[in-house]
Amino acid sequence: MISVIVIGRNESRHLEACFLSVEKACRFLSHEIIYVDSASTDDSLKIAGKHARCLSVSDPNPTPGLGRYIGVQASGGDWLLFLDGDMQLDESFLMRAIPKAEASGAAAITGIRRDVYYQGERKISECSNYFNCTSERPAPEFGGALLIRRQALLDAGGWSPDTVACEEEELHSRLLAKKMTVLEIPEPMILHTDHVTENRSPLSIIFNRRQLGQGEAFRCACVHHSADAYIRFHPVLFLFYLLDWIALILAFSAGNWGFPALCMLEAFQLGYYLSKKLPRRFVSQKLFFVYFPAGLLSYHVRSRNFTTLSEGAAK
């Protein structure tokens, strides 16, 4: 049986399409649908109750990882499919993905993610292949959509409920540490609908609690004894972080040439990211320098309790 675990918070505009796509894709498969809600204030639970077994997170400051963790506790499938409430599952993905995963022995499998961006009701842009998957390969990364063997997930330690962001990267590092493969195939998997917040200021991006995610994820990796795997998962990020600290110390202790050395390092980093056509990564690197230690300090264990709001039968 496949357990489809959908998480959401105030996703009422997307949930109906999400559940209908799941029901269509699973109509020939034994399955159950579980929806885990994170303190929604809209009609999310009313919509979800028509399609799924509904659970509600008890922690007042929930995380996506907490929703997925709770969904696993309530599920019974040998395969677990994780989706966010603003995603629609491709009708043929499961029929194509499961045989490939079985044949390859992969612990998990993912596919092509298509993103459509809206501002209000107006479509403003689209990305047809978010992770640039053009051939079958070990996944370099994955988002919230993942099909994974239940036993593999449990062997890796499960989803972390305690990090505000980057929970996918943290889980991926533990799977790699256990020598498990996440297979990515060039098959459509999901349509992700993203509503862009209008008039969002640069300050709201910089001063965003999600920026604490990398630090919290690394602290979580330390708890799971997979910190080395997490560092290997982000070699450039941590290398530049180390170099930034060395350059900063030199700037204050090495006299006249310390500050020029710091400027040269920053110019090198900027040039590196521009050569990769990733200028935003340079900004992310600077934010990482500030937020990483803050994330290490903000990490805390969250409540695993949840409430069952409605029951749904397996199909």
C-alpha positions as CSV (number, residue, x, y, z in Angstrom):
1,M,0.0,0.0,0.0
2,I,1.1,3.6,-0.7
3,S,0.5,6.2,2.0
4,V,0.2,9.7,0.5
5,I,1.0,12.3,3.1
6,V,0.0,15.9,2.3
7,I,1.1,18.7,4.6
8,G,-0.4,22.2,4.5
9,R,-1.1,25.5,6.2
10,N,-3.7,27.8,4.8
11,E,-3.6,26.1,1.4
12,S,-7.4,26.1,0.7
13,R,-7.0,27.5,-2.8
14,H,-4.8,24.5,-3.8
15,L,-6.0,21.5,-1.8
16,E,-8.9,20.4,-3.9
17,A,-6.7,20.2,-7.0
18,C,-4.0,18.4,-4.9
19,F,-6.3,15.7,-3.6
20,L,-8.0,15.2,-7.0
21,S,-4.7,14.7,-8.6
22,V,-3.7,12.1,-6.0
23,E,-7.0,10.2,-6.3
24,K,-6.6,10.1,-10.1
25,A,-3.0,8.9,-9.9
26,C,-3.7,6.2,-7.2
27,R,-7.1,5.0,-8.6
28,F,-5.6,1.6,-9.5
29,L,-3.4,1.3,-6.4
30,S,-4.0,0.3,-2.8
31,H,-3.5,3.6,-1.0
32,E,-4.5,5.9,1.9
33,I,-4.4,9.7,2.0
34,I,-3.4,11.5,5.1
35,Y,-3.5,15.3,5.5
36,V,-1.5,17.0,8.3
37,D,-2.6,20.5,9.0
38,S,-0.4,23.1,10.7
39,A,-2.8,25.5,12.4
40,S,-4.6,26.7,9.3
41,T,-7.1,29.5,9.7
42,D,-8.8,29.1,6.4
43,D,-11.0,26.2,5.0
44,S,-8.2,23.8,4.5
45,L,-9.5,21.2,7.0
46,K,-13.0,21.4,5.6
47,I,-11.7,20.7,2.1
48,A,-9.3,18.0,3.1
49,G,-11.9,16.2,5.2
50,K,-13.7,15.2,2.0
51,H,-10.6,13.4,0.7
52,A,-8.3,12.3,3.5
53,R,-7.8,11.4,7.1
54,C,-7.0,14.7,8.7
55,L,-4.6,15.3,11.5
56,S,-3.7,18.5,13.3
57,V,-0.2,19.4,14.7
58,S,-0.3,20.4,18.4
59,D,2.9,22.4,18.4
60,P,2.1,26.2,18.2
61,N,5.2,26.7,16.0
62,P,5.0,23.9,13.5
63,T,7.5,23.0,10.8
64,P,7.1,21.2,7.5
65,G,9.3,18.4,8.9
66,L,6.9,18.0,11.9
67,G,3.9,17.6,9.6
68,R,5.7,14.9,7.6
69,Y,6.9,13.2,10.8
70,I,3.4,13.0,12.2
71,G,2.1,11.8,8.9
72,V,4.5,8.9,9.0
73,Q,3.5,7.9,12.5
74,A,-0.2,7.7,11.4
75,S,0.5,5.9,8.1
76,G,0.7,2.2,7.3
77,G,2.0,2.0,3.7
78,D,5.2,0.3,2.6
79,W,5.7,3.2,0.2
80,L,5.3,6.8,1.5
81,L,4.6,9.7,-0.9
82,F,5.1,13.2,0.5
83,L,3.5,16.2,-1.1
84,D,2.8,19.8,-0.1
85,G,-0.7,21.1,-0.3
86,D,0.1,23.4,-3.2
87,M,1.3,20.5,-5.4
88,Q,-0.5,18.4,-8.0
89,L,0.7,14.8,-8.7
90,D,1.2,13.7,-12.3
91,E,-1.3,11.0,-13.2
92,S,1.3,8.5,-14.5
93,F,4.2,9.1,-12.1
94,L,3.6,6.4,-9.6
95,M,3.0,3.7,-12.3
96,R,6.4,4.6,-13.8
97,A,8.4,5.4,-10.7
98,I,7.6,2.3,-8.5
99,P,8.9,-0.2,-11.1
100,K,12.1,1.9,-11.6
101,A,12.7,2.1,-7.9
102,E,12.1,-1.7,-7.4
103,A,14.4,-2.5,-10.3
104,S,17.2,-0.2,-9.1
105,G,16.9,-0.9,-5.4
106,A,16.7,2.9,-4.7
107,A,15.6,3.9,-1.3
108,A,13.6,6.8,-2.7
109,I,12.6,8.3,-6.1
110,T,11.6,11.7,-7.4
111,G,10.9,13.3,-10.8
112,I,10.5,16.5,-12.7
113,R,8.9,19.4,-10.8
114,R,7.2,22.1,-12.8
115,D,6.6,25.4,-11.1
116,V,4.1,28.1,-12.0
117,Y,4.2,31.5,-10.3
118,Y,1.2,33.7,-9.8
119,Q,0.8,37.2,-8.4
120,G,-2.8,37.4,-7.4
121,E,-4.7,35.6,-10.1
122,R,-2.2,36.5,-12.8
123,K,0.4,34.0,-14.0
124,I,3.7,35.8,-14.1
125,S,6.3,33.1,-14.9
126,E,6.9,29.4,-15.1
127,C,9.8,26.9,-14.7
128,S,9.2,23.7,-16.5
129,N,12.0,21.7,-14.8
130,Y,12.9,23.1,-11.4
131,F,15.8,20.7,-10.7
132,N,16.9,20.5,-14.3
133,C,16.5,16.7,-14.5
134,T,17.1,15.5,-18.1
135,S,18.4,12.0,-17.5
136,E,18.1,9.3,-14.8
137,R,20.6,10.0,-12.0
138,P,21.1,10.0,-8.3
139,A,19.2,13.1,-7.2
140,P,21.5,16.0,-6.3
141,E,18.6,17.4,-4.2
142,F,14.9,17.1,-3.8
143,G,12.1,19.2,-2.5
144,G,8.9,18.4,-0.6
145,A,7.7,15.8,-3.2
146,L,9.3,12.5,-2.5
147,L,8.4,8.8,-2.9
148,I,10.3,6.7,-0.4
149,R,10.3,3.2,1.1
150,R,9.0,3.3,4.6
151,Q,11.8,1.1,5.9
152,A,14.5,3.2,4.3
153,L,13.0,6.3,5.9
154,L,12.9,4.7,9.3
155,D,16.4,3.3,9.0
156,A,17.7,6.8,8.2
157,G,16.0,8.2,11.3
158,G,12.9,9.7,9.7
159,W,12.0,13.3,9.0
160,S,13.3,15.8,11.6
161,P,10.4,17.8,13.1
162,D,12.8,20.3,14.7
163,T,14.2,22.4,11.9
164,V,12.3,25.4,10.6
165,A,13.6,24.8,7.0
166,C,16.1,22.7,5.0
167,E,14.6,19.5,6.4
168,E,14.8,17.9,2.9
169,E,18.6,18.5,2.7
170,E,19.1,17.2,6.3
171,L,17.2,14.0,5.5
172,H,19.1,13.6,2.2
173,S,22.4,13.8,4.0
174,R,21.4,11.0,6.4
175,L,20.2,8.8,3.5
176,L,23.6,9.3,1.8
177,A,25.4,8.6,5.1
178,K,23.5,5.3,5.2
179,K,24.6,4.6,1.5
180,M,21.0,4.9,0.3
181,T,20.2,6.3,-3.2
182,V,17.6,8.8,-4.0
183,L,16.9,8.2,-7.7
184,E,15.7,11.1,-9.9
185,I,14.0,10.2,-13.2
186,P,13.1,12.5,-16.2
187,E,9.4,11.9,-15.7
188,P,6.8,14.5,-14.8
189,M,6.1,14.2,-11.1
190,I,4.4,17.4,-9.8
191,L,3.0,20.8,-10.7
192,H,3.8,23.3,-8.0
193,T,1.8,26.4,-7.8
194,D,3.5,29.3,-6.0
195,H,1.7,32.5,-5.2
196,V,4.3,35.3,-5.0
197,T,3.7,37.8,-2.3
198,E,3.1,41.3,-3.8
199,N,5.3,44.2,-2.8
200,R,7.6,41.9,-0.8
201,S,10.5,44.1,0.5
202,P,14.1,43.0,0.4
203,L,14.1,43.3,4.2
204,S,11.4,40.8,4.5
205,I,13.5,38.3,2.6
206,I,16.6,39.0,4.7
207,F,14.9,39.1,8.1
208,N,13.0,35.8,7.6
209,R,12.9,33.1,10.2
210,R,13.5,30.4,7.5
211,Q,17.1,31.8,7.2
212,L,17.7,29.9,10.4
213,G,17.1,26.6,8.6
214,Q,20.7,25.7,7.7
215,G,21.9,26.2,11.2
216,E,19.1,24.3,12.7
217,A,19.5,21.5,10.1
218,F,23.2,21.2,10.9
219,R,22.5,21.0,14.6
220,C,19.9,18.3,13.8
221,A,22.5,16.5,11.7
222,C,24.8,16.6,14.7
223,V,22.1,15.0,16.9
224,H,21.7,12.2,14.3
225,H,25.5,11.8,14.0
226,S,25.5,12.8,10.3
227,A,27.2,16.2,10.5
228,D,30.0,15.0,8.2
229,A,27.5,13.9,5.6
230,Y,25.7,17.3,5.8
231,I,29.0,19.2,5.2
232,R,29.8,16.9,2.2
233,F,26.3,17.8,0.9
234,H,27.2,21.5,1.0
235,P,31.0,21.6,0.3
236,V,31.1,25.1,-1.3
237,L,28.8,26.6,1.3
238,F,30.9,25.4,4.3
239,L,34.2,26.0,2.5
240,F,33.3,29.7,1.9
241,Y,31.9,29.9,5.5
242,L,35.3,28.8,6.9
243,L,37.2,31.1,4.5
244,D,34.9,34.0,5.6
245,W,35.8,33.5,9.2
246,I,39.6,33.2,8.5
247,A,39.4,36.4,6.3
248,L,37.4,38.3,9.0
249,I,39.9,37.3,11.7
250,L,42.8,38.4,9.4
251,A,41.1,41.7,8.6
252,F,41.1,42.6,12.3
253,S,44.5,41.1,13.2
254,A,46.8,41.3,10.2
255,G,47.4,45.0,10.0
256,N,47.4,46.8,6.7
257,W,46.9,43.9,4.4
258,G,44.1,42.2,6.3
259,F,41.2,44.2,5.0
260,P,42.4,44.0,1.3
261,A,42.6,40.2,1.8
262,L,39.0,40.2,3.0
263,C,37.9,42.2,-0.1
264,M,39.8,39.9,-2.4
265,L,38.1,36.8,-0.9
266,E,34.6,38.4,-1.3
267,A,35.5,39.3,-4.9
268,F,36.6,35.7,-5.5
269,Q,33.3,34.3,-4.1
270,L,31.2,36.7,-6.1
271,G,33.2,35.8,-9.3
272,Y,32.7,32.1,-8.5
273,Y,28.9,32.4,-8.2
274,L,28.6,34.6,-11.3
275,S,30.6,32.0,-13.3
276,K,27.9,29.5,-12.2
277,K,25.2,31.9,-13.1
278,L,24.0,31.9,-9.5
279,P,24.4,35.5,-8.3
280,R,21.7,35.0,-5.6
281,R,23.9,32.3,-4.0
282,F,26.4,35.0,-3.1
283,V,23.8,36.8,-1.2
284,S,22.7,33.5,0.4
285,Q,26.3,32.8,1.4
286,K,26.5,36.1,3.3
287,L,23.2,35.5,5.0
288,F,24.4,32.0,5.9
289,F,27.4,33.6,7.6
290,V,25.1,35.5,9.9
291,Y,22.2,33.1,10.3
292,F,24.1,29.8,10.6
293,P,25.3,30.4,14.2
294,A,21.9,31.9,15.1
295,G,20.3,28.7,13.8
296,L,22.6,26.5,15.9
297,L,21.3,28.4,18.9
298,S,17.6,28.5,17.9
299,Y,17.3,24.7,17.4
300,H,14.9,23.1,19.9
301,V,12.9,19.9,20.1
302,R,9.2,20.4,19.2
303,S,6.2,18.5,20.5
304,R,5.4,15.4,18.5
305,N,1.7,15.4,19.6
306,F,-1.1,15.6,17.2
307,T,-4.9,15.4,17.1
308,T,-6.9,13.2,14.7
309,L,-9.7,15.3,13.3
310,S,-11.3,12.9,10.8
311,E,-10.9,9.3,9.7
312,G,-10.3,8.2,6.1
313,A,-10.4,4.6,4.9
314,A,-7.6,3.0,2.8
315,K,-8.6,2.4,-0.8
